[in-house]
Amino acid sequence: GLCWEQPVRRQSEHLVDYHAAITTLRERGLVYRCFKTRKEIDIGRAPHAPAVAYVGAPLPPDEEVQRLERGEPFAWRLSLAAAAGRATLEVARRPRVALLATGDELVQPGQAPAPDQIFESGGVALAALVETWGGSAVRLTAAADKAEAIAAAVTGIEADLIVTIGGASVGDHDLVKPALARLGLILRVETIAVRPGKPTWFGLLADGRRVLGLPGNPASALVCAELFLRPLLAALTGRDPAPPLIAAALAAALPANGPREHWLRAALSISPEGRAIVAAFPDQDSSLVGVFSRADALIRRPVNAAAALADDIVEVLPLARG
């Protein structure tokens, strides 16, 4: 049999031995030098053997190295870049995201809540999601549920994006926007016609920092994070912000929708025939974190959509559940 071959390194159109130039690829074809005999071997005329390595191995011959697209996570492709001889790569810094949950009724997990308090769960989940989606999260705390304390909490924070949770209801409890108005907040989106998540808003501070306001109900905040925060982080890192919608058949009928686009938490499955089947959870209350934790998809119901029957095809946003 053949001994283990060492591929001759290709430079431009030439095959170059480590000690002397041989001949061009066009003139001789694929040329190898045997470790043992030091003789040149033209494998175009040599018998097939598993011990023969291809020119440029571990990359197949004449195969173009896969392009690493802007914004793609690349950790698992570092070996590919190294095999292509790249010593350096241009990378994007992770967007810095500051998360601020507001409300005197909130207490951090691990602390003892008063009778009128609940655990702050939205910020904990959002921080983990931000890291998963390519950002770098830091959680902020306001000294009190007052406008001056909220403004002080974000003053001087180095962040590409500030995400507030709660404090955006209509009435006296709308504290966040008046607080950030002290920092020159200009609203670009005041409210959205989406269910859940009507209080969601977006704006810019005077220093250029972006601010995304999410609802206070944890499940509502998490749904809106999938719809708005995730695409925003994708855009900031050069990736396609468009949601990856798929088509799926309904497992059960759905009633007609109203004047707001509705995103229903649902379970996605694959039938034995390979069809995508989606089933909406019966309780869509925006405060139920347990329902969102079991969901692996969101069903999109357009504005004023007619009632849908079982087996009708609907648009679905799969949720990463790794």
C-alpha positions in Angstrom: 0.0 0.0 0.0 0.9 3.7 -0.1 2.6 5.3 2.8 1.0 8.4 4.5 1.3 11.3 2.1 2.0 14.9 2.9 0.2 17.3 0.6 2.3 19.8 -1.2 1.3 23.3 -0.2 -0.5 25.2 -2.9 0.4 28.9 -3.4 -1.7 30.6 -6.0 -1.6 28.4 -9.1 1.6 26.6 -8.1 2.3 23.5 -6.0 5.3 24.3 -3.9 7.5 21.7 -2.1 8.9 22.7 1.2 12.4 22.6 -0.3 12.0 23.2 -4.0 9.4 24.4 -6.5 8.0 21.5 -8.6 5.6 22.2 -11.5 2.3 24.0 -11.9 -1.0 22.3 -11.1 -2.0 22.6 -14.8 1.1 20.8 -15.9 1.3 17.9 -13.4 -2.1 17.6 -11.7 -2.2 16.7 -8.0 1.4 16.0 -6.7 2.3 14.6 -3.3 5.6 13.9 -1.7 5.9 10.7 0.4 7.2 11.0 3.9 9.0 7.7 3.7 10.5 7.6 0.2 10.6 11.3 -0.4 9.4 10.6 -4.0 6.8 12.6 -5.8 3.5 10.8 -6.4 0.9 11.9 -9.0 -2.3 10.5 -7.5 -4.0 11.1 -10.8 -2.3 7.9 -11.8 -2.0 6.3 -8.4 -4.5 3.6 -7.2 -7.2 4.8 -4.7 -6.2 4.3 -1.1 -7.6 5.7 2.1 -4.1 6.8 3.2 -4.0 9.4 0.5 -4.7 12.9 1.7 -6.0 15.6 -0.6 -4.2 18.8 -1.4 -5.0 21.5 1.1 -6.4 18.9 3.7 -8.3 19.2 6.0 -10.1 21.3 3.3 -11.1 19.3 0.2 -9.3 20.2 -3.1 -10.6 23.3 -5.0 -13.3 23.9 -2.4 -13.9 27.5 -1.6 -13.6 28.2 2.2 -17.0 28.9 3.6 -17.6 32.6 4.0 -18.2 33.8 7.6 -21.0 36.2 7.2 -21.2 39.5 9.1 -22.9 39.0 12.5 -22.7 35.3 12.6 -21.7 33.6 15.8 -18.4 32.1 15.0 -17.0 30.2 18.0 -17.7 26.8 16.5 -16.2 27.9 13.2 -12.9 29.0 14.6 -11.4 25.6 13.5 -12.5 26.3 9.9 -10.9 29.8 9.9 -7.7 28.4 11.4 -7.6 25.6 8.8 -7.8 28.3 6.1 -4.8 30.0 7.6 -6.5 33.0 9.0 -4.6 34.3 12.1 -7.0 37.2 12.7 -10.7 37.8 12.2 -12.8 41.0 12.4 -15.4 40.7 15.1 -18.1 42.8 16.5 -18.3 43.8 20.1 -21.4 42.4 21.9 -24.0 45.2 22.3 -24.1 46.4 25.9 -27.7 46.1 27.3 -28.7 47.7 30.6 -31.9 46.3 32.1 -33.9 48.2 34.6 -37.1 46.8 36.2 -39.1 49.4 38.1 -41.8 49.2 40.8 -41.8 49.2 44.6 -43.8 46.0 44.5 -40.8 44.1 43.2 -38.3 42.2 45.3 -35.3 40.3 44.1 -35.3 36.5 44.2 -33.8 35.3 47.5 -35.2 38.2 49.5 -38.2 38.0 51.7 -41.2 39.7 50.1 -43.6 41.9 52.0 -47.4 41.1 51.7 -47.7 43.6 48.9 -44.6 42.5 46.9 -43.7 39.9 44.3 -40.5 38.5 43.0 -38.8 40.4 40.1 -38.7 37.7 37.4 -38.7 39.6 34.1 -35.2 41.0 34.4 -33.7 37.7 35.4 -35.0 36.0 32.2 -34.3 39.0 30.0 -30.6 39.1 31.1 -30.2 35.5 30.2 -31.9 36.0 26.8 -29.7 39.0 26.0 -26.6 36.9 26.5 -28.1 34.1 24.3 -28.9 36.6 21.6 -25.4 38.0 21.4 -25.6 40.9 23.8 -23.9 41.6 27.1 -26.4 42.3 29.9 -26.1 44.3 33.1 -29.0 44.6 35.5 -29.6 48.0 37.1 -31.6 48.9 40.3 -33.4 52.2 41.0 -33.2 53.4 44.6 -36.9 54.1 44.6 -39.9 54.0 42.3 -39.6 57.7 41.6 -38.7 59.7 38.5 -35.5 61.1 39.9 -34.3 57.7 41.1 -35.1 56.1 37.7 -33.2 58.8 35.9 -30.2 58.5 38.3 -30.1 54.7 37.7 -29.3 55.1 34.0 -27.3 58.3 34.1 -23.7 57.6 33.1 -24.3 53.9 32.3 -22.3 52.9 29.2 -24.9 51.0 27.1 -25.8 50.6 23.5 -29.4 49.9 24.6 -31.4 50.5 27.8 -34.3 48.2 28.4 -36.9 49.2 31.0 -39.4 46.8 32.4 -42.7 48.2 33.7 -43.5 51.7 34.7 -45.2 52.4 31.4 -48.9 52.1 32.3 -51.4 54.9 31.6 -51.8 57.2 34.5 -49.9 58.1 37.6 -47.7 54.9 37.4 -46.2 56.0 34.1 -42.9 57.0 35.7 -40.2 55.8 33.2 -40.9 58.1 30.3 -41.2 61.3 32.5 -38.0 60.2 34.3 -36.1 59.7 31.0 -37.5 63.0 29.7 -35.0 64.6 32.1 -32.3 62.9 30.0 -33.7 64.2 26.7 -35.8 61.2 25.7 -37.4 61.5 22.3 -40.1 59.0 21.6 -40.0 57.2 18.3 -42.7 54.7 19.1 -45.2 55.6 21.9 -47.3 52.4 21.9 -47.9 49.3 19.7 -51.0 47.6 18.4 -49.8 44.2 19.6 -51.3 41.8 22.1 -49.7 41.2 24.6 -47.5 44.3 24.9 -49.5 47.4 24.1 -47.4 49.6 26.5 -44.2 48.8 24.6 -42.3 51.9 23.4 -39.0 52.9 21.9 -37.0 56.2 22.0 -33.6 57.8 22.0 -31.9 59.8 24.8 -30.1 63.1 24.1 -26.7 61.3 24.2 -27.9 58.8 21.5 -28.5 55.8 23.7 -31.5 53.7 22.6 -34.2 52.9 25.0 -36.8 50.0 24.7 -39.6 50.0 27.1 -41.2 46.7 27.8 -44.4 45.9 29.8 -44.3 45.0 33.5 -46.1 41.7 33.2 -43.3 39.2 32.9 -44.8 37.0 30.2 -45.9 40.0 28.2 -42.3 41.4 28.5 -40.8 38.1 27.3 -43.1 37.9 24.3 -42.3 41.5 23.3 -38.6 40.8 23.9 -38.8 38.0 21.3 -40.6 40.4 18.9 -38.5 43.5 19.4 -35.5 43.1 21.6 -34.1 40.0 19.7 -34.4 41.7 16.2 -32.8 44.9 17.6 -29.8 42.9 18.9 -29.6 41.1 15.6 -29.5 44.5 13.8 -26.9 45.9 16.1 -24.6 42.9 15.4 -25.1 42.9 11.6 -27.5 40.0 11.4 -30.8 39.8 9.7 -33.5 41.2 12.1 -36.4 39.6 10.3 -38.2 37.0 12.5 -37.8 33.5 11.2 -41.5 32.7 10.7 -42.6 29.2 9.6 -46.0 27.8 8.5 -47.7 25.2 10.7 -51.1 23.6 10.9 -53.4 24.4 13.8 -54.1 21.6 16.2 -57.4 23.2 17.2 -59.7 26.0 16.0 -59.0 29.7 17.0 -61.6 32.5 17.4 -61.5 35.6 15.2 -58.9 38.2 16.3 -59.6 41.8 17.2 -58.0 45.2 16.3 -54.5 44.3 17.6 -52.0 41.7 16.2 -52.1 38.8 18.6 -49.1 36.5 19.4 -50.3 33.4 21.1 -48.0 31.3 23.2 -48.1 27.7 21.8 -46.5 24.3 21.6 -44.9 23.2 18.3 -44.6 19.6 17.3 -43.9 17.5 14.2 -46.4 14.9 13.1 -45.4 11.3 12.0 -45.9 12.6 8.4 -43.4 15.4 9.0 -45.9 18.3 9.2 -45.5 21.1 11.7 -48.4 21.2 14.1 -49.0 24.1 16.5 -51.4 24.2 19.5 -52.2 27.4 21.4 -52.3 27.2 25.2 -55.9 27.9 26.4 -54.9 30.5 29.0 -53.1 33.5 27.4 -53.0 35.8 30.4 -50.1 38.1 30.1 -49.0 37.6 33.7 -48.5 33.8 33.5 -44.8 33.0 33.3 -45.5 29.3 33.6 -47.3 29.3 30.2 -44.5 31.1 28.5 -41.9 28.7 30.1 -43.8 25.8 28.4 -44.2 27.5 25.1 -41.8 26.9 22.3 -43.6 29.0 19.6 -45.8 32.0 19.1 -48.7 32.0 16.7 -49.2 35.2 14.8 -52.8 36.3 14.4 -53.1 39.3 12.1 -55.4 42.3 12.9 -59.1 41.4 12.5 -58.2 37.8 11.3 -61.2 35.6 10.7 -61.8 32.5 12.9 -59.4 29.7 12.0 -60.3 26.0 11.9 -58.2 23.0 12.9 -55.7 22.2 10.3 -55.7 25.7 8.9 -52.2 27.0 8.1 -50.9 29.9 10.3 -47.6 31.8 10.7 -45.5 30.7 13.7 -42.4 32.1 15.3 -40.4 29.2 16.8 -38.7 30.0 20.1 -35.2 28.7 20.8 -35.4 26.3 23.7 -31.8 25.0 24.1 
